[in-house]
């Protein structure tokens, strides 16, 4: 896995908005209604305040004709990058 060091990967919510909803001309309200989400949930995902769960990835794959793994993978990359930024390396275990 190759992640950028100085900037986070794009959050999948931003991809959802910029690469799917806007080009398709679908409002957030209409998309949320179609997929069965609250507008709050969709808004939080788009703003990067909420992640894509495996269930959400499956639903996005269904309605957008994409692989659920695309969404799940983007979320994993984003979460792992955030964890790397907060990680304090531990000393190596010494075996006697």
C-alpha positions in Angstrom: 0.0 0.0 0.0 1.4 3.4 -1.0 -0.1 6.3 0.9 0.9 9.9 0.6 3.1 11.1 3.5 2.4 14.8 3.6 -1.3 14.8 2.9 -4.2 12.5 3.6 -5.8 10.3 0.9 -9.1 11.8 -0.3 -12.0 10.8 1.9 -14.4 8.5 0.1 -17.2 11.0 0.9 -15.5 13.6 -1.2 -15.2 11.1 -4.1 -18.9 10.3 -3.7 -19.8 13.9 -4.1 -17.3 15.1 -6.7 -17.1 12.0 -8.9 -20.6 10.6 -8.7 -23.4 12.9 -7.3 -22.3 16.1 -9.0 -21.6 14.6 -12.5 -24.8 12.6 -12.3 -26.8 15.7 -11.3 -28.2 13.9 -8.2 -29.0 16.0 -5.2 -27.8 14.8 -1.8 -31.5 14.7 -0.6 -32.5 12.5 -3.6 -29.5 10.2 -3.2 -30.1 9.8 0.5 -33.7 9.0 -0.1 -32.8 6.5 -2.9 -30.2 4.6 -0.9 -32.3 4.7 2.3 -30.0 6.9 4.4 -30.8 10.0 6.3 -29.6 13.2 4.9 -27.5 13.6 8.0 -25.7 10.4 7.5 -24.9 11.3 3.8 -23.8 14.8 4.8 -21.5 13.5 7.5 -20.0 11.0 5.0 -19.5 13.7 2.4 -17.9 16.0 5.0 -15.5 13.3 6.2 -17.1 13.2 9.6 -18.3 9.6 9.2 -16.7 6.7 7.5 -17.9 4.2 5.0 -18.9 1.0 6.7 -18.8 -2.4 5.0 -22.6 -2.2 4.8 -22.4 1.3 3.3 -19.8 0.1 0.8 -22.2 -2.7 -0.3 -25.0 -0.2 -0.7 -22.9 2.3 -2.7 -21.7 -0.5 -4.9 -25.3 -1.5 -5.6 -26.7 1.9 -6.5 -23.6 3.3 -8.3 -22.6 0.1 -10.1 -19.2 0.1 -8.5 -17.3 -2.5 -6.6 -18.0 -2.4 -2.8 -14.3 -2.9 -2.4 -13.6 0.4 -4.0 -15.4 2.2 -1.2 -14.1 -0.1 1.5 -10.6 0.3 0.3 -10.7 4.0 0.1 -12.0 4.2 3.7 -9.3 1.8 4.9 -6.6 3.9 3.3 -8.0 7.0 4.8 -8.3 5.5 8.3 -4.8 3.9 8.1 -3.3 7.3 7.1 -4.9 9.0 10.0 -3.7 6.3 12.4 -0.1 6.6 11.0 -0.2 10.4 11.8 -1.1 9.7 15.5 1.2 6.7 15.9 4.0 6.8 18.3 6.5 4.0 17.5 7.1 1.5 20.2 10.5 0.1 21.0 11.3 -3.3 19.5 10.8 -6.3 21.6 14.0 -7.8 22.8 14.1 -11.6 23.0 16.6 -13.1 25.4 
